[in-house]
Amino acid sequence: MVNKDLQVKIADNKMWDLINEKFQNSGGVYILKCSTSYTYFTPSTINRLLDCDKNGILYIGKANSFIDRVPNLKKSISPQYKSTSHECGTRYKSNEVFKDKLPYDHLYLELYSSDNPIVLEKEFLKNYEDSFGELPPFNRIG
């Protein structure tokens, strides 16, 4: 298993600085999760087809450069923006129940650096699908 390099709350005003300081122009895989509270990185359990996901994974994505891709995710999820620049945010905002059950202030990212984000993303998605019989809730097929 790959070790995460950074956890950061989506709503954290210092998110950009933390990502830039840690990764600069490098990338890898980012995983969106929802915490049980605003203050801690304790994932909420997400019911899935074959089992409960105790890691609370909502989305798995890849980025050649985190600092170029992750801002699109944040803007697309943020209640302050109407951006549709990221599929995950479009899906998140498509149903008011998502925003109620998965509050913006509780969302956070885990970032895993990689020289080959495509391969690592495929590995994460395959492991998830093998475990739960489906992709994470905000990922799409294809």
N, C-alpha and C positions, 0 to 999 in steps of 0.2 A: 504494500500500500504506500502511496505517495503521501508525504507529510505536507500539511497546509503551511503556507508561508505567511499568511496574514488573515485575520478576521477583522471586519470593519462593518459598523452599522451603516446602512444606506442613508439614514437621516443625519449622520455625523457631519457637521460642517467642515471638519478637517479630513473628510474621506479622500479628496483629491490629493492633499498634501501627503497623507499616509501612503497612498498607492504610489505616487511619484517618487517619494523618498525610498521606498522599498524596491520598486521595479524599474523606474524611469521608463524607457521605451520597450521593455521586454513584456512578454505575455505568458499565456498558459491557459488554465481552465479556471472558471469562476463558478461557484455554486451558491445559488440564492436559497436562504433558509429563513424561517420565521422563529423568533425566540419566544419563550413563554413570558418574558417581560422585556421592558425597554432597556434595563440596565445590565442584563447578563446575556451571554452567548449560550443559553440553554435551549436547544431546539425543541419546538413543539412536535408532537407526534402527528403524523399525517396518515390517515387510513388509505390503504391501497388495495388493489384487487386481491393479491395473494397473502398480504401480511400488513402490519402497521410499520411505517417507516419512522423509527425512533430517532433518525438523524434529521428528520424534517425537511428533506430536500424538495424544493419547489421548482427549481430550474438548474440545468447544467449547460454552460456555454463555454465557448472558446474565444480567445483573443490573441492576435499576433502582438498587440500592444494593449495592456490593460488600460492605460491612461487615455487611449483613443476609443476603446469599446465600452468600458464600464460607465462613463458619463452618459452614454445613450441609454443604458439600462436605468440609471438613476432618474433621468429626466422622464423616461417613459412611465415609470412607476409613481413618481412624485405627484402629490395632489396639486402642486403649484404649476405644473406644466401640462400642456395638452399634446405633447410629443407622441408620435407613433413610430419613432425611430428604432424601436426594439420590440420584437414579437412578444417577449415575456411581459412587458408593460402593457401592451395592447390586450393581452389575455387577462392580466390582473385587473385592469380597469373595465373589462367587459361585463362584470357582474358585481353589483354592490355587496353581495354576500362575501366575496373574496376580501374586499377592503374591510369588512366588519370582522371576519374570522382571522384575517391575516393583516393586522394593522401595520401601516407604513412605518411607524416608529419602532416596530418590533422586527423589521426585516434586516437581515445582515448578509454579508458575503464572506465566503471563504475563498481565498485565492491560492492557487497552486501553480508555481512557475514551471515552465516547460519550454524546451527548444523546439518541440514538436506538438503544439497544442491540438492539432487534428487527431493525432493518435491517442493522446491522453483523454480527450473528450470522448472519443469512441469507446475507450476502455471504461470510463466512468458510466456512460450510458448503457453499455452492455451489461455491466455488473448490476446496475439498477434494474434494468428490465429482467434480467435473470432472477433477481431477488423478489420482485414485486409483480411481474407479469405485464408490466406496462411502463411507459416512460414517465418521468416526473410530471406533475400536473400542468406546468406551463411550457413544457417542451412539446414540439409537434413532430409527427412522423414525416420523414423525408427531408 
